[in-house]
Amino acid sequence: MFKKILAPTDGSENAHKALSYARGMLEKGNSQKLVVVHVIPKLTDDEGRGSELQQRAQKLASLEGEDLVVKEKARFKDLPQVEFVTLRGIPHEEIVRYAKDNKFDLIVIGRQGVSKVVEFFIGSTTNEVIRNSTVPVLTV
């Protein structure tokens, strides 16, 4: 049994499948706690400075992230052992850091969240989490 599971989400279909799997683990008693995390990509500096386009994109990413968390909270409202966390930064770095710093037993993550074209140019968050995590990773 796992004490704490971390399940990142970006709103994609594969993230949804991974969350459903993690939920099943919780409901079957295979975990005591599930934390759903969404990482808002950081497009501006710490003071919010950047080009006007970066600032607009950051605001949009923040609004979309907040909306995603609200929707996910509604899906898990019947499970009090589920928590939600929103982070800012480079998604794979934040997921790996958060899992290690908070001593999670497992990360449950979807195999691909972005399009194949985007993945080709910037890489897969899932692949980077697998390569860099000291916490075991289950891909769904």
N, C-alpha and C positions, 0 to 999 in steps of 0.2 A: 504494500500500500504506500501511496505517496502522501506526504503531509501537505505540500503546496505545489500546485501546477500553475504555470504561467502560459497564457494563450494570447499571443499577439493577433490583432486584427487590423486589416486595412479596408474592410468592407467588401472584399472580393468574394466570389463564390467559393474558392478554395479556403479562404479564411473562415467562411461560414461553416464549411464542412468540418474544419478543424475544431471550431468552437462547439459544434454539435457533438463531436467525439469527446472533447474534454468534459462537456456537460454530462455525457453518458458515464464517464469514469467517476464523476462526482456523485451522480445519482445511484450508481452501483456500489458506492462505498469504497472505491479505489483511491479516493483522495478526500482530505478533510477540507481543503480550501482551493478555490480557483480564482485567479486574478486575471482579468481580461485587460490587456494593455493596447493602447493605440498610440503610435508615435507620429506626431505632426512634424513633417520635414521642416528643418530650420533653413529658411531662405534669406534671412537678414541677420545682421549682427545682434549682439546681446541688447543693444539699445534700440533695436528695431530699425536701424538705418540700413539703407540699401537703395537701389534705384527705385523709381516709382513703380515700375513693373514688378520688382521683387516684393515691395511692400504690399501691393495689391494681391499678388499671388500668395503671400504669407497670410494675409487676412482671409482670403478664400479658403486656404488649407485649414486654417484654424476653425472657421465656421463649419466646414465639411466634417472636420474631426469631432467637433462638439455634437453635430447632428448624428454622426455615426455612434457615438457613445450613448446618446439618448436612446437610439433604436436598440442597441445591444442591451442596455439596462432593462428595457421593456421585455425583451426575450427571456431575461433571467430573473424577473421580479419575484418569482416564486421560490428562489433559492437564496436564502440569507447568507450562505457561505461563499457567495460570489462578490468580489470587489472589482472596481473599475479604476484604472489609472491612465492618465494622459501624460505623455512625455513629449519633449521637443528635442529634435536633433536628427542625427543620421540614424534611420530606423534600426539597422542591424547592430550598430554600436550601442544604442540605448537599450535594446532588448537584452543583449548579452550582459551589459553592465548591470541592469536592473535585476536580472535573474541571479547573477553572482552575488551582488551586494545584499540581496534579500533572501539568500539561501533557499532558492527554489529547488525542488527535487527533479522537476521535469519541465521542459518547454514543449507544448503541443502547437505546431504551426502548419499552415497550409503549404503545399509544395510550390505554388506560384501565385503571386498576387497581381503582378503587373503584366502587361502585354509582352509577347515574345520580342517585339521590336525594342521596347524599353529595356527589357531584361538583357538583350544583346549589348546595348550601349552602356548601361549602368550596372549590370549584374543583378543577381537575384538576392533579395534580402534573406530568403530561406537558406540559400547556399552559404552566405556569409555567416549567418547564425550557426549553421552546422560546423563550419570551419573554425569559428572563433570561440564557441561556447565551451565552458568547462562543465556546464550543466547538461545532462543528457537531453537530446532533442528527438522528438517523435514527429515525423512529417506525415500529414494526412493528405 
